[in-house]
């Protein structure tokens, strides 16, 4: 009983989640599959390793049937998660709490036939180096 009360108090005292962060988006003139392939190649071309590919669109479509009133959100959506050891070291040496931003993600989303690529908008300061890296990857992918 005491444990349950401590847990409940701890959850009640935890800070509320912040609102969604702004996203930086780029249109993609091509298919979702082409965008995914281009982003994957642009990440790998920099010698970076993709740690995880989140198939968020598939998950939402699969689970949407179980949630009453849930409308489809995306035709397709996925997120590539990866890190750059060199960039991460620099931003975390500037502020060790920048760990909260790692790994970095680039998303691809298709809605109503339109494909976009993007990433979260990072705070001013050292994290702008990460944002520049993500922008460069996306610009390489959208130029193909």
DAURHU-V391537 format. One record per pair of residues at least 6 apart in sequence whose C-alpha atoms are under 6 Angstrom apart, sorted by sequence separation. I is the first residue (numbers start at 1). J is the second residue. If there is no record, write none. Layout:
i=I j=J
i=I j=J
This chain:
i=64 j=70
i=92 j=98
i=109 j=115
i=109 j=116
i=108 j=116
i=108 j=117
i=107 j=117
i=107 j=118
i=106 j=118
i=106 j=119
i=57 j=76
i=57 j=77
i=83 j=103
i=56 j=77
i=82 j=103
i=83 j=104
i=56 j=78
i=81 j=103
i=82 j=104
i=55 j=78
i=81 j=104
i=54 j=78
i=81 j=105
i=54 j=79
i=80 j=105
i=53 j=79
i=80 j=106
i=53 j=80
i=79 j=106
i=79 j=107
i=52 j=81
i=78 j=107
i=51 j=81
i=78 j=108
i=50 j=81
i=51 j=82
i=77 j=108
i=50 j=82
i=77 j=109
i=76 j=109
i=76 j=110
i=75 j=110
i=91 j=126
i=74 j=110
i=75 j=111
i=74 j=111
i=28 j=115
i=28 j=116
i=27 j=116
i=26 j=116
i=26 j=117
i=25 j=117
i=26 j=118
i=25 j=118
i=24 j=118
i=24 j=119
i=42 j=137
i=23 j=119
i=24 j=120
i=23 j=120
i=24 j=121
i=23 j=121
i=22 j=121
i=42 j=141
i=39 j=141
i=38 j=141
i=28 j=142
